[in-house]
Amino acid sequence: MLGLTVMILLSGTIFYSIMEGFSVVDVLYFSVAILTTVDSETLEPVTDFGKIFTILYTITGIGVMLSLILKVSMQMRNKQKQLEMK
């Protein structure tokens, strides 16, 4: 799941830097802001294709992030239960 999250971050970073012409650091920040649902008004896609990509990227990326958070929290909970049983 972590690998998928990294792939999504990289795809967003590459897309926005090439298609929208933003710097790599700016688009990495923008990509993380989208996936963590932090409001980021620093960058805004200019092209129609960029706007459509952002819609799909947001829907897909937030779903993946939620899955990652759920998986990590379940592992932490299971570890805590194991420690309590000892």
C-alpha atoms as one frame of an Amber mdcrd trajectory, in Angstrom:
protein
   0.000   0.000   0.000   2.882   2.327   0.745   4.316   1.624  -2.692   1.001
   2.551  -4.307   0.916   5.796  -2.339   4.431   6.665  -3.499   3.465   5.851
  -7.103   0.465   8.168  -6.891   2.608  10.963  -5.439   5.169  10.506  -8.195
   2.537  10.428 -10.927   1.038  13.671  -9.656   4.443  15.286  -9.352   5.498
  14.258 -12.846   2.168  15.202 -14.430   1.906  18.661 -12.894   5.548  19.532
 -13.533   5.378  18.503 -17.206   1.813  19.420 -18.181   1.310  22.510 -16.033
   4.913  23.738 -15.969   5.207  24.033 -12.176   8.454  23.358 -10.308   9.015
  19.866  -8.923   9.069  21.061  -5.303   5.830  23.009  -5.762   4.005  20.096
  -7.368   5.255  17.611  -4.784   3.860  19.912  -2.099   0.618  20.292  -4.085
   0.321  16.511  -4.558   0.783  15.823  -0.846  -1.702  18.584   0.003  -4.310
  16.995  -2.256  -3.801  13.486  -0.869  -3.939  14.643   2.737  -6.910  16.935
   2.035  -4.991  19.976   3.226  -6.329  22.998   1.397  -3.653  24.229  -0.953
  -4.472  27.318  -2.933  -0.867  27.882  -3.952  -1.180  26.048  -7.275  -4.115
  25.643  -9.566  -4.194  23.648 -12.798  -4.494  25.923 -15.813  -5.364  23.488
 -18.585  -8.659  21.638 -18.896  -6.740  18.364 -18.993  -4.958  19.364 -15.785
  -8.277  20.090 -14.097  -9.723  16.726 -15.154  -6.547  14.979 -13.996  -6.848
  16.752 -10.638 -10.409  15.505 -10.171  -9.407  11.897 -10.870  -6.161  12.242
  -8.912  -8.025  13.542  -5.876 -10.667  10.808  -5.886  -8.135   8.025  -6.401
  -5.445   9.451  -4.150  -7.663  10.121  -1.154  -9.025   6.578  -1.391  -5.511
   5.154  -1.381  -4.454   7.379   1.526  -7.488   6.304   3.558  -6.652   2.652
   2.876  -3.057   3.217   3.961  -4.131   4.943   7.174  -6.632   2.159   7.907
  -4.018  -0.534   7.357  -1.451   1.185   9.584  -3.997   1.801  12.349  -5.154
  -1.834  12.251  -1.557  -3.045  12.529  -0.980  -0.731  15.484  -4.166  -1.972
  17.139  -3.197  -5.621  16.616   0.264  -4.955  18.036  -1.286  -3.270  21.073
  -3.583  -6.266  21.648  -0.605  -8.617  21.432   1.269  -6.583  24.032  -1.762
  -6.535  26.343  -2.041 -10.335  26.188   1.515 -10.813  27.476
